[in-house]
Amino acid sequence: MVNTDLTVTARVESFLARHHGLFINGEWTSAASGQTFTTSDPATGRIIATVARGDAQDIDLAVSAARSAFEGAWSATPASQRAKLMWKLAGLIDENAQELALIESLDNGKTLASALRVDVPDAAERFRYFAGWTNKIAGETLSSMGPETWHAYTLREPVGVAGLIVAWNFPLFQAANKIAPALAAGCTVVLKPAEQTPLTALRLAELVQEAGFPPGVVNVVTGHGQDAGAALCAHPGVDKISFTGSTAVGKLVLDAAKGNLKRVTLELGGKSPTIILPDADLDRAIPAAANSIFFNAGQVCSAGASLYAHRSVFDRVMAGIVDHAARLRVGAGTEPGTDLGPVVSQLQLDRILAHCQTARDEGATVVTGGHRIDRPGYFMAPTVLTDTSRHMSVRQNEVFGPVLCAEAYDDLEAALEEANATLYGLAAYVWTRDLSLAHRIARKLKSGLVNINGAQRDASVPSGGYKQSGWGREHGRPGVEAFTEIKSVVVGL
């Protein structure tokens, strides 16, 4: 384990060595079945911790605790006090940033630098941002079509108990990104972290406890998707599910949620295009396009996985991206100077390699990469493919790894048609100095988020997908309102 702060390293080693139970009703407990599972460091394959394996029995206990808190202590907590608790939790995340980042790097494989720069501060910021919404969730007075003796208005009320299921690519951030708006709306939650990366969710639960949240407001049940996740989605005591993950699993979530018609928000897969016009600032566009697909080893839902560059600049763009890939320093996320860490598991590495092989079989050209890096752990070489078509599997399916499909275009309208010709519509990236044209392009792209000359991580900007990239929106006003119901009240005067 590498870290310059030996005190932080010692704390993390102590954390990894302890018994990791479930956090239910403000207490730590073993799984009802007594079962456990292990989590590993993707850079080595070494087991680093053992965690309780929750199942339907534990989910039932957690939902009951969340229901009691929702109908009791939490509903009686003023909005200003909820905000104070959220601010306190944000401060605790900041105070423990080094520890959280190191745990995330060891459990997920991401670089320590990116965890410190992105994951941890963004997690804290989500609690601060949504704390500001606690006293701003309001209905409206309506102009009734009836006689003047009637008065109509709406209320926004918390939906109730929210089940939150997060993916393994940004475990801490995604947990915060779902817990914060749910708490701001007045809901209580049961969080099911990904089985591949459960550790920062458990450390976050300890900070929730330290912050002083009432028991049952936040519950964390670790376990496998087919056990704990499926039980949470199907539980009749859950009023809302917010899920981030693959489109295939998202469809299973929908099926499980239909029993009591619980509300569902889905942030699913993506095949996001990057479109570089001939007038683009290439000194900015090239590293941004490379970073968009290689950051976090390509394990980003909104990664710029498909590149369309005008033929007049295509060769320069390709040379720049290939050079960027060659200069990435590969290593464990905890090693100083690492740019590209491992993917999360052997299973994920095998999936990425299979996508690359299928692309070869279908006629794609591998410009660079396309293979596993020969070292311990689950390292995938940064990969660039050309000669792909919209009908190829690699262009239609989310690879979720550092694999870029790059093509030249002559006609912008044809490029936009190609960019839209997928099952997904999560994000898109456009590079041009012509802002009038950029706005017109944004209207034509079938994506929930269009980034022009850059990318954003702002909590105030709604994010979500078109087509099979999901339902609903996270962040901003829509993100917190997703955890509410609207009640209309009509009064005869």
N, C-alpha and C positions, 0 to 999 in steps of 0.2 A: 504494500500500500504506500503510495507516494503522496506526501503533502508537506509543505514547508512548515506548517504549524503543527508541532508535535502534540500539543494539547488537544487540538481538533481531531487528529488522527487517533489518539487514545480514546476519546469519547466515541468516535465512530466504531472502533474495534470493540468497545464495551457494548455499544448498541447492537452490533451484529451478533455478538455472542449470547445475548439474553434470550429468554423464551418470548416469542412474539405471539401474543394471543389476539383475540378479537376485542374490539372496543365497543361495548354495548351498554347503554344506559349509564355512561360515565365510569364504567369499570372495565378492567381487563380480565378476560376469561378464556379458557381453552375452548376449542370447538366441542359441541355436544357429543360428537362421535369420538373425540379424542384423536382424530387424525391430523396429520401435519403434511406439509410439502416443503420442498427446498427451492431456493432461488440461487442463481449462479451469476458469476461475473462473466459477461460475454467476451471479455478480452482474454480469458484463460480457460473458461469452462469450469472453473473451480466453484464448488458450493460455498456460499458466503453466509447463508442464514437459513434457519428453519422456521416456518410460519404455520400458524393454525389453519387447517383446511375446513372452512365453514361450509355448511350445506343448508338445506331447506329449514332444518330445525333452528339453526342460528339466525337465518334471515327472519324467521317468524318472531324470534325474541327481539331482534333489532327493530323490526317494524312495529311491534307492540310498544317498545320503548319510545320510538319516534312518535307514535300516535299519542301516547300519554303526555309527552312533552309538548306536542302541538296543541292539544286540548287543555293543557295546564299551564306550566311555567312559561313556556315560550310565547303563547298568545297573550299572557299577562305582562310580558316584557315590553315597555315602551320602545317606540322606534329609536329614540335617542340612545337608549341603553343598548339596543342591538347594534347600533353603529359603533358605540364605544367598545363593545366586545370585539367587533370585527377589526377596528383599528388596533386594539391591543394584540390580536392575533397576527396582524400584519407586522407589528413591531417585533414580535417574537420570531417571526420568520426571518426578518432582517438580522436580528441578534444571532440567529443560528444559521446564517447563510452558508458559511464555510462547511459546517457539518452536513447540512441538507444537500449541498452541491456534491460533496464527496460521496455521500450515500447514493445519490442519483447516478453519479458517474460509475460507481461500482456495480450497481444493480442493472442499469440500462446500457452502459457502454459509451454514452455520450461523453464528450470532452469536459473536463472539469472547468475549463475556461468558458465554454458555452453555458454550462449549468449556472455558473456564477454571473454571467452576463445576461442571460435570457431567462432561464427557467425559474430561478429563485426570486429575483426582483420582480418579474412579471406576476408570480404567484402572490407576492405581498401586495402588489399594486392592484390586483383584482379585488382583494378584500377592501382596500381603501376606496377604490372607485365605487364599488357597489354599496359600501357603507353610506355613501352620499345619496343613495336612492331610498333608504329606509323610510324617510319622511316625505318623499316626493311621489309616492305611488298613489294616484288619485283617480277618481272617476270624473264625470262631467255632468253639468246640468244640460238637459235637452230641451229643445223647442218642440213642445208637443203639438201634434196636428189636431188635437182635440180642442174642446172649449177652454176658455181661460180659467175655468174652475179646476183644471187638472195641472199637476206639477210632476215632472219626470226627471229622474237623475240616475246615474250609474255609480256603482261601487266596484272597486277592485279588491278582491280578497285573496289571501293565499290559498293555493290549490290544496295544500295539506301535506301529506308525507311524500317526499320525493325520493325515488330510487335513482342513484347516480352510478353510471358504469363508465369507466375511463379506459383508454387504450394505454399501451406500454411505451409510446414514443416520447411523450412529455408527461410523465406520471404526476409529478407534483403540481405543475402548472394546470393540467387538466382538472385535477381534483379541486384546486382553488377556483378555477374558472366555472365550475358547476356549483360548488358549495356556496360561494359568495352570493350570487344572485338569488339562490334559493333562500338563504338566511335573510337577505335584505327584504324579500317578499313576505317573510314571516313563516316560511315552511320549515319543517324539520327534515333531516336527511338520513338516508342509509347509503353509504358509499361502498361500492365493490370495485377495488382496484384490479388492474390486470394481474393475472397470476404470474406473469413473467417479471413484473416489477412492483411488488407490493410494499417495499420498505419505506419510501418517503411518505406514503399515505399513513403508515403506522406512526412515523415520527411526527407527522402533522397532527394526528389524533392526540399525541402527548402534549403538543402545544395548545390544542383546543382545550384540553383538560387544565393546563396551566393558566390559560387566559380566563377561565372561570365560567365557561358556558354551562348552562343548566344541564344536568344529566339527560340523555336521550335526544338532545337537539342534533348532535352529530354522532353517528354511529359508523363504524368501519368494520366490514366483514370481508376478510380475505378468503379466497377460495377459487375454484376453477369455474369457468363460464358455464359448463353444463350442469354444475351443481348450484353454487350460490347465485351466479348471474341469472340463470333460467328461473330459479325460485323467486328472485327479486322481481323480475319482469312479470311473472304470473301472479304474484301475491295480491289477493283481493284487498288488502289493507293499504296498498300503495296507490296513490292518486296520480302520480306523474313519474314517467321515466325519462331521463336524459341520458342518451347513449352516444359515445364516440367510439368508432371502430370501423370495421369493413362493411361494405354494402351487403355482403352475404349474411353476416351476423345481424345487421340491422333489420333485415327481413324476418329473421327468427325472433328478434325482439318484438316486432310488430305483431307477429302471430301469438306470442306469449301474452302480450298486453291486452288482447282483445276480450279476455274474460270479463273484466269489469270496465272495459272501454276507457282505460286510463289514458291520460294525456301523454303524448310522446313527442320528444324532440330528438332528432337524429342528425349527427354530424358524421358523414360517411366518407367514402372514398373519393379520390380525385384523379384526374389526368390533365393537370392544368397546363395550358399553352403559354409559351413566351413568344411574342411576336416582335421582331426587330425590324423596323422600317429603315430604308436607306439613309435617312437623315438623322438617325439616332446618334447620340453621344456614345460611341463604342467604348471609350475608355471607362465609362460607367456601366454600360449595358453588358459587356462581356463578363466582367467578374460577378456582376449580379446574377446573370443567367447561370453561371457555373455554381455559384453559391446556392442558388435556388434549388438545384438538384443534388448537390453533394453535401450540403449542410445536414448535420445529424445523420450522416450516412444515407441520405435520401429518404429517411423514415419520417416524412412530413406529409400530411394529407394534402396540403396545398402546394407541394413541390412542383416546380416548373419542369415537368417530365417530358413535354413535347416542345421542341424549338422550331420556329419558322422564321428564317432570316432571309431578307431580300437577296437575290442572287448576286447583286453588285457588292454586297458586304459579306456574303456567306463564308467565303474562304478565310477572311480575316477573323470572323467570329469563331469558326471552327478551330483555327490555329490557336486562338486565345484560350478557348475552353479546354482544348487538349493540353495545352501548356499548363493551365491552371491545375488540371487533374494530375499531371506529372509532378507538380511541385507540392502536392498535398503530403504532409508528413503523417504517415500511418502509424498508429500505435494505440496502446491502452489509453482510455480517456483520462486516467490519472497521471499519465506521463507528461511532463512539461513539454510544451511545443507541439503536442499532437493536434493535427487538423482533422483527421478522419479516423474515427473510432470504429469498433466492430458493429455489425448489426446485432439485433437483440438475442438471437438464438440460432442453433443449428437448423431448426426447422425453417426459420425465415431465410437463412442463407441458401438452403436448398431450393426454396421457392424462387429466389432471385436468379440463381444459376439455371433453373429450369426455364424461366422466362427468356434468358439469354440464349439458351440452346434452341428453344423453339423459334426465336427470331432468326438465328442462323439457318435453321431448317427451312424457314419460309422465305429466305433470300436476302435478309438484312446483312449489311456489312458492318463488322466490328472495327471501328476506327481505333479505339483504345479500350483496354480492360476486357470485360466479359468473363473473368475468371476469379477464382478464389485466391487470396493472397496467402502464400505458403508460410504460415506461422501459427502458433497456437491461438485459439480463439476463433471467432466467426467474422473474419475480415473479407470484405468484398472489394475488389478493385474498382475504382471509379470508371464508369463505362460510358462510351459514346457510340451510338449506332446511327448509320445512315441507310439509305435505300429501303426505307420502310414505307408501308402504305396503310391507309386507314383500315384495311381489312385484316391486317396482321394482329395477332394476339397481343403483342407487346405494345401496340398503339391503342388497343381497346381496353386492356386490363391494367389495373393499378399494380405496378411492380413493388412499390414501397421499398425501394433501395436506390443506390446511386447509379441509376441507369437513365441516360438521356437519349431520346429519339430526335435527331436533327435533320431537317430538310430545307432546301432552298425553295423560294417561291418567286414567281415573276409577277403574278397578278394578286393584288391584295384581297380582292373579293374571294378568290379561290382559296387563299390562305385562311381566311376567316371561316369559310365553309369547312375546311379541313379541321380547324381548331374546334369547331362545334360538333364535329362528327364523332362524338363519343357518347357513352352512356352517362358521363359525368358532367358536372358543371359547378365545381367548387370555387375555383379562382382562375385568374388570368393575369398576364403581365404584358404590358405594351410599352415599347420604347420608341419615342419619336419626339422631335422638337416642335412638330406641328400640333399644337394643343387643340386647335379646332378639329383636325382630323382625329386626334386621340379621343375626343368626346364622341364623335360619330362611331368610331370603332367600339367604344364601350357599350353603346346602345345595341350593337349587333352581336356582341359576345354573350353566349348563354351561360353566364357564370354569376354566382352570388356575390363575388368580390372581384373587381377589376382594378389592378394596380397600374398606374401610369408613371413611368420613369422612377420606379422604386417599389418598395413594399412597406406595409404597415403592421404594427402590433398593438394598435391603440384599443383600449378597452371600450371606448365610446362608439366604435365603428361596428355596426352589425355584420355578422359573418355567418354564412351558411350556404347551402347548395341548391342549385337547380337540378332537375332530373333525378338520377339515382345517387346524387351526392348528399341527399338528406331531406329532412323536413324541419321547418322552423329556422329560427335564427338565435345565435348566441351573441353576447356583448351588447352594450348600449341599452336603450330603452326596451327594444324587443327582447333582449336577453333576460331582463328581470320580469317583464310582463309575461314571459312564457311560464312563470311559476305562479301565475294568478288566474283567477276566474273573474268574469264580469257579471255583476248582478244588476239588473235593472229594477228600479223602484218607481212605481207610478202611484201618485197620491191624489185622491179627490179632495178638493179644498172646500 
